[in-house]
Amino acid sequence: MKIDDQIEEIVKELRDTPYNKATEHHIGRLKAKLARLREESEKRSSSGGPKKETVSKVGDATVILVGPPSVGKSTLFNKLTYSDSEVGAYDFTTVDVISSILRYKGAKIQILDVPGLIKDLRGMGRTVASYIRASDLIIMMTDPYNLNTFEEIEEELYNVGIRLNQTKPDVSIKKRLTGGIKINSTVEQDISEDVFKEILKEYKIHNAEIIIREKLDINSFIDALHSNRTYIKCIKVINKIDLIDEESKIYKELKEREKNDMLEISAEKDIHLDLLKEKIFEKLDLIPIYMKKKGSEIDYNEPMIIKRGSTVEDVCKKIHRDFVKKFKYAKVIGSSVKYDNQKVGLSHVLDAGDIITIVLERY
C-alpha cells in the first residue's frame, strides 16, 4: 500500500475511534505511526524535486506572511515595508518570494511575502513551508469571507511538522543497548506509562531512559521523538475589516472569534497597522541595547536590537565574526548587572536598555 493511502486509512481510523482509557494504547500507536509515515512522505516529496532558491536572512528577525490567495498579503507587505510588491484582485499575484524590511523601534525586521497557500499544500505550498521553518514569526492572514482558513492552514502546517505558538516538549531520551524502557517524570501524567511505551515501540525504541519534565499529551510526546519539528510564533490577522457591516452575520462571527487573540486590520485603509507592528515587535521578543566605545558618548538614537535572552557572545557575533576570538571582557551598565561598569564574560545574558562596552585583546 502506498504511503499516502496508509496515511488516509489511519486518519479515518483515528476519526472513527473514540478516545478513552480502553482505546488510548491503540490511539497512541496509531498517532505515532501516522507521524512516522507523514515524515517519510515529506522526505520523499522534498528529495524528488529541484532545489529551490532561498532568500538570504537579513536584519534582526524574519517574519513571513502566510495565507490563501487574494486576502491582501501583498498590500500589507507594501504598507509595512513601503515596498512595491505587485498587487492585484486575483489569485496568485505573488509568484516569487519577495523580501523587504520593516523598520520599527530601531529594529530591522525582514518581511517575506510568499505565494498564497491552498489546501493540502498544493502549488508552491511545500516550498512556502520551507521558508516558514526558517522564519522567526508567522503572520497568518485571511479576510472576513474565509474565516475557516486559519484552521485549514494550521492543520496543513501541523501535518508537515510545524507547530504554532507551542514550545518544544521538555523531554530527554537516552537510547541504550539493554535495560528496557525506563520512564521518569517530574510531574504527574494523565497518560499511563504503558501508552508511552506503546508509542516508543512504533519507533523501534526498546531500550532507553526517558526523562519528562512537563505534562504531555500523546501528540507532544510523539513530537519529542522527532528532530524535524519546527516551533514558531504566530499572529493571526483578519484583513479587509473595513468591508464588513456591523449588522452582518460575518461581523458577529468576528466578534466571537476575537476571543481567540485575532487582530482585525485593513491594510488598504491603514486600520490597526500600528497595533500590528507593535504586536510583531512584542511577539519577536526583541529588546534594545546600546553600544559604548571608550571615550565616546552613548547614541540612544541608534540601539542594537537583540532577542531577549541573548548573551554578550551573541552581540560580538553580530558586530563582527572576529570579536569572539579577540574578546577580553565587556563592561555593562544596566539591569542585568549588580553595579555599573561590571565586568562580564561572553556568557553573560543582557537585558533591555543595557549599555555595553566590549574590550578586545591586543595582538
N, C-alpha and C positions, 0 to 999 in steps of 0.2 A: 504494500500500500504506500502511495506517495505521502511525503511529509505533510503537505497541505491537507490531504484527506484525513490523515491521522489527527491533525490539529482540529479540524472541523468536527470530527467524531467525538473527541474529548470535550470540546466546548459544549456540544449538545448534551453529553452525559452529565457534565457539571451543572448545566442549566436544569436538567431534569431530576437531579439528586438533591433532596432536602438535606440541609446541614443539621446534624445533631450528634450527640455523643456516639451513637451507634455507627454513624457514617463518616466521622471525621478522619479516621485512618484512611479510608478509601479516597476521600476527597483530597487529603494531603498528598497521597501518592499520585492522584490524577493531576493536581496542580503542578507538582514537581515535574511530571512527565511533560505536561503542556509547556512549561517554561523551558525545559531542555530542548524540546522539538522546535519551539519558536527561535531559540538561539541558533540552532543548527540551520534552520531555514534562512535566518538573517545572514549567517556566514556564507551560505551558498549564493544568496542573491547579491551580496556585496562583492564576492570574488569573481562573479561571472561577467560583470560589465567593465567598461573602460574606466580608467582613473579620472576622477573629476577634479577640475581646477579648484583650488581652495583660495579663500580670501585671507590675506595676512591680518593678524590681530594687531591693532594699534590702540593707543590711548590707555585709559585706566581700567576699563572694563568693556565687555561686549554684550550688547542687547540685541535680540533678534525678534522681528515682527512676524508672528505666525497667525494664519487664519485662512479661511476659504477665499476663493477669488471674489473680487468686487465688493469688499466690505470697507475699503478706504485705507488700506495699508500704505499705499504709495503717497496718498495725500497726507497722512500722519507723518510719514518719513520726511516729506518735504517741509512740513511745519516744524518738526523737531530739529532738523539739521540745516534748514534754509538751503536745501539742495533742489535739484530739478529732475527728480525721477519721473518718468513718463506716467501720466495719469489718464485713465480712460474708463468709461462706464461700460466695460465689457470684460469678460473673463480673460485671465492670463495676460494682462498688460505687462506684468513683470516676468520676463523670461530668463533673466540672469540674476545673480545675487549682486545687489548694489550696496555699497558701503559709504557711510559718511559719518561726521562727528557732531554729537550734541555737546555743547559747552554749557555747563551748569555748575555754579558754585565753585569754580576753579577746576572742575573735573572735565576731562575729555573722554566722553563716552561714545564708543563706536556703536552705531546703529546699522543693522543689516536688514535690508528689505529683500524678501525671498519670494519665489513663486507661490501662488495660493495652493494650500493643501486641499486635496479631495479625499473622499472616503477610501479606506484600505491603502492609504499612502501610494496611490497610483500616480501617474505623471512623474513629476520630479520629487515626489514625497520622500523617497528614501535618501535622496541627496540632501534635501532640507533637513532630515533627521540628523545627518552627519554634522551640519552646521549648528544645529541646536546643541548637540553634545559638546561643541567647542565654545559655547557661549556661557555667559555668567547669569543671564536673566532672559526669560521669555516674556514678551507681551503677546498674550493670546487674544486675538481680536475678532469680533464679529459685529453684526448690526442687529437692530431690534427684530428683523424679519427672519433671522437664522439663529435663534437662541439655543437650539439644541446642538449647535456647532461645538460649544465648549466640551460637552460630554463626549461627543464623537471624536474630536481631536485628542482629548485626554486619553481615551481608550486606545486610539491608534498609537499614540506615543508610548503608552504603558506596554503595549504588545511588542514594541521594539526596545524595551528596557530603559525608557526614560521616565523618571519619577519626578513629579512636580510638587514643590513645596514639602518635600519629605527629606529626612536625613538618613544617612547610611546606618543600617542596623548595627548596634554595638555588640557584635558577636565575633569571637576569635575561634578559629578552627585550626587545630594542630593534628595533622594526619600522622598515624603511627603504623608500624609494621604489624603489631599484635596488640592484644588487650581489649579488643572490642570497642564499643562506643561508651564514653563517659561524658555525661552532660551535667554541668554545674551552672546553676542560675542564681544570680544575686537578688532576683525578685521573683515573687510567686507568679507562675504562668497559668493561664487558663487552658492552654493546650497540654495534653499529657506527654510525658517523655516518650511513650511508645509512638506517638504521632511524629515527633521529631525524628525518631529512628527510622520510621517508615519512609519519610522523605529522604533521609540520607541513603537508604538502600537504592532509591531510584538513581542516585548519582554514584553508585558503587563505592560508597564510603562505609567501610565495615569496621575500621579501627581508627579512632580519633578521639581527641579530648576537645570538647566544645564548652566554651565559657560564654554565657549570655548575661548581659548587664542591663537589660531593659525588657519590658513586657512586649512580647511579639505575637503577631497572628501568623497564620500559615504562609501568607504571601510574603511578609517581611523576612521570615526565616529562609524561604526559598531565595529571596533576593540576596541574602547574606552568603549564599553558596555560589553566586555568580560574580565574576570580576568585571563584567561589561555593563553593569548598571550605572546610569548617569543620574545624579541628583541635582536638580536645578530649580531655582526660584522662578515664580511665575506671577504676573499681574494679569488679571482678566479685564478686558476693556470692551465696552459696548459703544460702538461709534454710531454716528448719524442720529443722535438723540433728539436733535432739533426737528426731525421729521415726524415725531410722534405726538399725537394729540393726547392731552391729559385725560380725556374721557374714553379713550380706546381700550380694548382688551389687552393689547400689547403693552400699553403703559402700566396697567395694573399688574401684569405679569412681571414687568421690570421692577416695580416697587417691591414685589415679593422676592425677587432674586437679589435685590440689593443687600439682603441679609448675608449673602454668600461672598461679601467683600469684592464686589464687581464695581468698576469705575465707569460711569457714564460720561461720554465726551461727544463733542462734534469737532472733528479735525477741520472740517470746512469752515465752521463758524467760530473757531478758537474757544470753544466752551470746555472748561476744566483742563486745558492743556498745561497750565502752570501747576495744577494739582498733580497731573500725571508725571511731570518732570520731578516734582518733589518725591513722589512715591518711587520712581525709578532710583533716585539717589538713596533713599532710605532702604529700599529692598536690596540694593547692591552693598549696603553697609560700608559706604565709603566715608573716610574721615580725612580732614586736612591736618598736615603738619607743616612746620616751617624750617627751612634750612638757614643756618647762620654760619658764615665764614668768619674766621678770626679777623677782628678789627673792622668788620662790616656791620651795618645796621640790618635788622630783620625786615624783609619786604613782605608785609602782611597782605599785599595785593596779589602775590604770586605763591600760593601754598602748593605743596606737593600733596597729591591725593593718593592715599593708600587704602587698602582694605583693612577693616578692623581686625586686629589680631596679628598684623604684620610686625616683623622684627626689624632691628637695625640692619641685619643682613639683607632683608628684602629691599630696604631703602638703598643700600650700597649697590645691589644688583641693578636697581632701576636707574641709578646715576651713571654707572659705567661698570663693565664686567671686571675691570682690574681692581675695583675698590675693595672687594672682599679679600683678594690676595694681599693688598697693600695695607689693609686695615690694622690700626694700632689700638684705638679706643674711640669712643664717642662721648660727648658731653650732652646731657639732656636737661632742659628746663621744662617742667610741666607736671601733670597729674600722674604720670607713670613712674615718677621717681620720688624718693623721700625728701630730697632737698635739691635746690637749684644747682645746675652745673655738675650733677652727679656723673661720675664716670661709669660707663656701661659697656658691655661686650656685644658681640653680634647677635646673641640670642635674646637680648632684651626686647620685650614687647612694648610697642609705643601706643600712646593714647591720643585722642583728638586734641589738637591745639599744642602738642608738644613742639618745642624748639630744639633742634638737634645740630650739633657741630661734629663733624667727622674728622678725626685726626688720622693721617696715614703715616706709615713708616717711610723714612727717607732711604733711598737706595743710592 
